[in-house]
Structure formats: C-alpha cells, structure tokens
C-alpha cells in the first residue's frame, strides 16, 4: 500500500471532495426551470396588456416650429411666412 492510502488526512479530504461533488450534483438536479418559465410568462402577459391599453396622443401635440436658416427679411423668410398659414390649413396643425 502506498503512503497516500494509509494517510487518514488524505482519506478525509477525498471523502469531503466526494460529498461536496455529490451535493452539487444533487442541488443542480433538483432545480427546476418551471418557476423561471412561469415568471417570464407572467411578465410577458403584463407587458402585453400594458402596451395594448396605452392611448395614442395626437402627434405632434405642440405647435410645429418652422426654422429658416437664413436672415430675417430675405427670400427664405418670405417663403416660410407665406407657406406657414397654408400648411396650417392643409395639415390641421398650427405652424
């Protein structure tokens, strides 16, 4: 017999390692994925219900700002001022 087999400390370490390994396997096998799947299904149902009950707001809900990147009083400003009332009439949104 070798000295490792006769050593009581070596035997104790081996038995502890086996016990730890067996408890890890047992605890892993005893876990079930059913609670996780159930919680995911409940969460998906709640989110779907919340998404369907949301009401749409009219877009845009504020007056639209027409930005003209040219100097005031120039041709770009004139065209924007002429087009603004026509856009309000045709789109039904304040410009």
N, C-alpha and C positions, 0 to 999 in steps of 0.2 A: 504494500500500500504506500501511496505517496504521502508526503507530509501535509499536503493540502486537504486530503480526505480525512485525516486524523485531527486536524486543527478544529476545535469547537467554534472558534470565531468565524472561520471560513464557512462552516456549515450553517451558522446562524445568518450570515449575510446572504447565502444562497436561498435559504428558506424565506427570508424577508423579501428578496427580489421576486421570488415566485408569487408570494402573497400579493405584493404590490401590482404585479403584472395581471394576476387573476382579477383583482378588484377593478383595475382599469378596464379590462375586457368586459366584466360584468356590468359596470356602470355605463359603459358605452352601448352595450347591447340592450340595456333596459330603457334607454332613452327612446322616445317615440317622436316622430315628426308630425303626428296628428295635431297636437296643440299649436304648433307653429303654422301649419296649413290653415287651421281654423281661424287663428287670429289674422292671418293675411286675407282670408275671405271676408271676414267681418270688416276689416279696414277698407277693402276694395268696395264693398257694398255701401259703406258710409260715404266714401268719397264720391261714388257714382250718384248717390242720392243728393249730395250737396251740389254737385255740378249741374244736375237737371233742374234744381229749384232756383237757380240763380236767374234773375231777370236782367235782360239787356237794357242798358241805358242808351238813349239816343246819342249817336256819335256824329259829330263832336258835340259835347254838351256845353261848350263855351263858344263865344264868337271867334271866327277864324280871323287870324291876323295875316294880312297880305303884306309881305315885306318886299319893298322895291329897293334893290341895292344901288340906286343911283341918286343923284342930287335932287332935292325938292325943287319943283317948278320945271323940271326937264321933261322930255318926251315920255320917259318911263313912268314918271309920277303922274302925268296927264292920262296915260293909258290905264293905269291902275285905278285912278279916281273915276274914270268913265266906266270901267268894267265892274267895279265893286257893286253898284246897285243892280246891274244886270245879273251878276252871279247870285245876289241875294234873292232875286225874283225866281230865277230858274232852278236853284238848288234848295230854296226854302231855308237857308241858313244865313244868319247875319254875318256879313263880311266887314 
